[in-house]
Amino acid sequence: MKPEEIRQHIDGPIFRTIAKAASDYGVSAYIVGGYVRDLLLDRESKDIDIVVDGSGIDFAHFLSERLQGTQVNYFKNFGTAMFHHNGVEYELVGARKESYKRDSRKPIVEDGTLEEDRERRDFTMNAISVSLNESSFGDIIDPLGGIKHLNEKLIVTPLDPAITYSDDPLRMMRAIRFAAQLGFRIEENSFEAIKSQKYRIKIVSQERITEELNKIILSPKPSIGFKLLDNTDILELIFPRLTALKGVEIKNGLGHKDNFFHTLKVLDNAAERSDDLWLRWAAILHDIAKPDTKQFDNTSGWTFHGHEDLGAKLTPGIFRSLKLPLDHKMKFVQKLVRLHLRPISLSKKEVSASGIRRLLYDAGEDLDSLMILCESDITSKNEVKVKKFLENFQRVRVKCKEVEESDKIKNWQPPIGGEEIMNTFGLKPGREVGIIKTAIREAILEGEIKNEYEAAKELMLIKAQELGLQQSNTP
């Protein structure tokens, strides 16, 4: 959106109501921050920050009387008020200035001028404001050159970047996140300041770091952000297991690929195919255990046997350290890491029905996500090779659909379970029950018997006889 189009865009009831209230209350009011930036970039935004030259809470109380029943929430400790209108969140705050102690990123907040409020912001593009004053409604105020920097696709701090990043080290990750989200470049002095202030990131809570990391992962091309994190040495401080993938070792003239850059390529490939944050995390972690499993053999060269199983075991600890959720989202990532080689192995040979049944059984409802991860794992620069692999994966997909339609294995449980086995033979939970359950499951997956109750019962009786079990007379 062009600057001259802003006035027309905001000329609606809600902003006019705020403008009239500000005039009647005797304060100046401005839209500031990400909403203005995103308007100029034609990006959608549903969070609107409004700053006034006075108490944001006092003005919010005055404004609430004119919002016709809209509930306004007040946060006195932060000096802010908030309300929702037509699905958009509005936050009201008074102009303020901030100062910081060396060992904390929690600011000492004081009332300030509108000029000081702009200067305390992270980047010039987030300091552009739009007037909500009746005499200058819709005018853009941009004394720090934010629009110029937007046009140049440049991320610049309002003050000396060393001060900006030292005061609030999370801004270093925000700069990198905006570079990844918007495809912008971090101004050279700002980039050098991030490198010099990198250790300050240690005073930021893990939750805030991970929040920014997830936003980088959700950007259109996440590798941009990860490469910047790596080039500034922040990545090693916040995610050392990922940087441990870096490097190529050569023995007897044989080298392996750099698994760090391979992982970033897989992540980008996954980002092109899916917006799912947790699928993208699976891409990040799919080879995370390769440094722990790397071995060299004179015959076969470099191997990473078992990295998928070890990677799955490492996943909960990684999620815990990064303060990521340990619920079904972690289990989803863990499953994809553990299974990511299975479709690849099936694609390299004639696809067997038993192999497909096992894949369907183990992947369950996450099969499509697993296939996306495996297709993303093809990072060869040889287009012919890539085309062949993708065609093979398509064969696996077709076979999965055929077998699922005929055998109904996805999200499947064998027709006879442990409770029926125990009731039939008067058993308690134990070894014999496990042997029979496993025999039934394996026979169905191998195609030795049909996925039907009668066939499963017949096999149960045969296995019980082999174990010397007798049917119970208890009804």
N, C-alpha and C positions, 0 to 999 in steps of 0.2 A: 504494500500500500504506500502511495506517495504521501509525504508529509502534509500536503495541502488537502488530502482526502480525509484526514483524521477528524476534523471538525464535523464533517457530515456524518461520519461513522458513529461518533459518540452522541450525536444530537438526538437523544431519546429521553423518555420520562425519568428514568432512574438518575442519569447524570444531571439532568436539569433540576431535579429535586434536590440533589446534593449541592448543586451550585447555588440554588435559591436559599437553602438552609445556611450555607457558608456565608452568604451575603448578609442574611438576617442576623446571624450569630456574630458577625464581625471578624471572621477569619478568612485567610486565603487557603484554597484547597487545590490539590494537583493529583492527577493520576501519575504514578511513577513506577519504574521497575520493569519486570518482565512482560507485563501486558502491553506496554507501549512498544517495547522492543519487538514483540511478536506481531503486533499490528503492522509495523514497518516491514517486517519480514514475511508478511502474509502467512503467519503460523497461527494455529488455533491456541487460545489460552482461556482458561476459565477461572483464573485467580487474578483479582484486581486489587492493587495496593493504592490507597489514597492517603496522602500526607497533608497535614494542616499545620499552620504556624501557631500552634497552641496545643492544648491538651486534646489528644485524640479521643480519650474516653469521654471528656466533658462534651465535646462536639457530638459524639455518637449518641449520648443521651438526648441532646437537643434534636438531632436528626431523626431518632427513633420515633418521635411523636408524629413525623410526617411520612413514615413508611407504611402506614395503613396496616398495622398488625404484624408486620415483619418482626420476627424475634431477633434481638440484638444480644450477643454474648459479650461480656466484658472480662478482660484479663488485666486486672490492676497491676499485678506484679510485672507485667511486660509493657504496660501502658498502651495496650491495643484493645480494639473492639472489632467484632466480626459479625457479619450477617450474610444470608444467602438470598438471592433474588433471581428467579428464572433459571435456576441451575448454575448460577455463577456465585463464587465466593468473593465477598468484598471485605477487605481489612482496612481499618482506619487507625492511623497512628500519628502522633505529634512529631514535628521535626525534631531531630535530636543529633547530638554528637556523641562519639564514643572514644574511650581510651582503654588501654589494655595493660595488664601486668604481664611480666615476662613469662611467667609459668602458667598462664591461663588464657584460654580463648574466650572466656566470659567477659564481656565488656563492662566497663563502668559507664552507665548511660546517664546523660544529662540533657536537659532541654537545649536545643540549638536552633540556629537559623536554617532556612531552607537551603542556603549555600552549603552550610556544614553538613546538612543531611545528604546532599548530593555527593559530597566528597567522601563521606564515610562508606559509600556503596562500593561493591566489589569491582565493577567494570564500567567504563564510560557508557557502554550501550545499555546498561541497566540504570543509568542516572538521568536518562532523557525523561522529561515530564511534560504533561499536557495540562493546561490550565482549566480549572473548573470554576473560575471566577466569572461572574456575569459580564464584566467589561472586557474580558479577554478570552471568553469561552472557546476552547479548542486550539488555542495558540500553543505551539511547541516551544519549550524552554530547553536549550541544549548548550550551555556555556562550556561544557567539557569536550565537545566535538564527537559525541556519541554517534550521531547520524553519519558523519564522515567515516568513522571507524566501521560502522555497519556496512557502508558502501565499499569500503576497502577490505571487508571480511577480516578484520583485525581485532584481536582481543587486547584491550589496553586498560590499565588501572587508572583511576582518577588521580591518585597521588603516587609518590615514589613506590614502585612495586615491592621493593624490599620491606618497606613499612607495611604496605597493604597485606602481604602474605605473612609477615611475622606476627602482625596483630591477630589475624584470623587465618591460620594455616589451612583450614578447609577450603579457602578460596583457591589454593593451588589445584586441588582436584576439581573445583568448579570450573576453573579456566580450561583444564584439560577436557572436562565433560562438554563444555560449550564448543570446544574445537571439534570434538567428535560428533556432536549433535548437529552442528551448523556447517561443518566443513570450513571453519575459520582457522586463521593462523594466530598463534600467540606472539605478540610483539616481542622483538629480540631481547630488550632489556628485561621485560617481564619473564621471559623464558629463563634467562640467566638467574633472575631473582628466585625463581622456583627451585632451581638447582642449588642455589646457595642456602635456601631456607628449608630444604627438604626434611631435615631432622625435626623441624617444628611440628610435622604431621603427627609425631608421637604424643602430643598433648590432646589430640582430637579423639573423641570416643570412637570405639570400633563401630558402633551403630551408625554414626554419621558418615564414617569412611565407607562403609558398605552400602549405604544409601546412594552415595555418589558413584560408587563402583557399579551398582546395578543400573544406574542411569547411563553410564558409559556402555555397559553391555547391551542395553536396549537401543543404542544409537544405530543409525542406518549402516555404518561401517565401524564396528567396535574396535577393530585393529588400530584405527587412528589413535584412539584414546590409550590403548594399551602400549603402543609404541612410544607415545609421549610420556606415559608413566614410567616406562623403562628408560627412556633417554634422560629423564630427570632423576633417575635412581629412586624414585618414590616406590615403584612397584616392588623392589627388593625389600623395602621396609614394611610394606603392607601385605605382600603375598609372595613370600620367598619360595614357596614350593613351585610357583609358576616360573619364576626366573631360573630355577634349578634345571628347567628343561633346555636352557640355552646352550649352544655350542655344538661343535662337531668333532668327534674323536676319530682319528685315523690310525689303523693298524694294518700292516702288510699291504698298504696301498688301498685299503677298504675303509670307507667312511660311512656313517649313517647320516640321515637328514637332521637338520636342526629342528628339534621337536618343539621348540618355543615358537618359531615362525610358522611351522606346520600347524600348530594349534591355533594360532591367530587366523590362519587361512581357513581352517575348518570352522572357526567361529564366524567369520565373515560369510562363508558359504551357508551356514545355518541361518544367519540373519537374513539372507536373501530369500530363504524358504519359509521362515517362521518368525512370528513376533513373540513366541513363548520364551519368557525369561529363563525358565528352568531347563528347557531344551538347550538354550544357549549356554547355560552353566554346564550341562552335560558335555557340550562341545569343548568347553574349557578344561574339563577334568578327564576327558576320555583317555588321554595318554599321561596323566599326572604321575603315574607310578613307573614310567619308563626309566628314570634315573636309578631307581632302586632295583630294577630287574635287568639292567643292561649287562650283557656278557658277550665275549668274543670267542668264536670258534673258528679254527683254521679252515674248516670245511664249509660251514654255512655262513661265516662272517658274523655280523652283529645280530644279536637276538634280544628280544624283550619278553621272553616267555612268562606268561602269567600276569602281565601288567594290567590286564583287564580285571582280574580277580582282586589283586592287591589294590588297584585304584578304587574298586568298590568298597573295600575295607577302610581305605583312607578317607572316603567321602564324609562320613559322619564327623570325624575329627576336624576336617577342613571347614565344614559348615559351622561346627561349634566355635572354632577359633574366629571365624568371620562374623559370628552372631547372625548367621542365616537360620531360617526355621528348620527345626529338626522333625517336622511332621511328614505328611505324605509328599511334600515337594522334595525333601531330601531323599526319600525312598525312591521317588521317580528318577531323580538324577543318578542315584546309586544303581538302580536297575539298568539304565541305559549305558552307564560306564561298564557294568559287568557283561552286558550282552553285545557291545558294539562290534565285536569281531564275528559274531555268529552269522549275520546275513552276508558278510564278506566271504566267509569260508564257503557258504552255500553257493555264492555266485561264481566261485572259481571251478566248480565241478557240476556234473549233472545233478540237478536238484532232485533229491529223494523225498518221497512222501513222508517218511519217518522223520527226516531232518526238519521238514516244514511243520509237522505236527509238534515237534519239540519247541520250535521257535514260537509257534502260535501259543503253546501252553505257557512258556516262560515269559513271553512279552505281553500276552493278554491284551488289554485295551490300549497299551502303549506301543503297539506294533508300528503304527504310522509314524510316531515320533522317532522310534528306533530306526526306521528306514530312512527318514530325513537325515538323522545323524550320520548314518552310514554313507549316504550319497554325498553328504557334505565332507566326508573324510577322504574323498578323492581329490587330491591336490596336485596331481601330476601336471606338468606343463605340456605333456604330449597329448594333443587333442584327440588323436586316434585312440590312445589308451583310455582316456577319460570316456570317450564315446562307447567303447567296448564295455567298460565297467558299468556305466549307466544302463546299457542294454541288458547286461546280466542281472542287475538289480531289478529291472523291470520284469524279467522272467521270474525272479523270486516273488515279486509282488503278485503277479498273475497266479503263480502256483499257490501262494498263500490264500488267495481268494477262492481258488478252486477247492483246496483241501478244507478250508473253513466251511464252505457251502455244503460239502459232502459229510464232513466229520464233526462239525460244530465243536472245535477244540478250544477256540479263544474264550477266555474266562470260564473254562470248563473245570468241573470236578468229576472224578470217576463216579460211575453209577452206584458203586458200593463203597461206603465209607467205613471208618473205624468203628462207629457205634454198632452198625449192623454186624460186623465181623465179631465183635465182643459178645453181642446178644446171641448170635448163632452158635458160638462155641463156649459160651460161659467164661469168657476171658476178661481179665483186667488189662488196662493199658500196659503194653510191653512189647518185647521183641517180636513175638509171633504175629501180633496185629500189624506191626510195621512191615514185616516180610510179605504178608498177603496183600496189603494195600499197595506196596511198591510193585509187586508182581502184576497186579491188575492194571495199574497205571502204565507200566512199561509195555505190557502186551498191547494195550490200546494204541499207545504212541508209536510202537513199531509196526502196527497194522496186523498183528498176529490174531487179534480178535476184534469184533466190531464194537463200537462205542454204544453198547446196549446192555440193559440190565441182565437179561438171561445169560448172555455170553460171559459177563463178568461174574455172575453167580456160579456158573459151571467151573470157571477157573478158580474161584475162591474155594470150592469144595475139593478140587484137585490138589491145590497147594496145602490145604488143611490136612488132607490125608497124608501128604508127604511129610508133614510136621508131626504126624501122629495125633492129631486133634480129633475129638469126637463132638458131634453136634449136641448141643445142650437140650435137655428135655423141658427146660423152663420156657413157657409160652411167651 
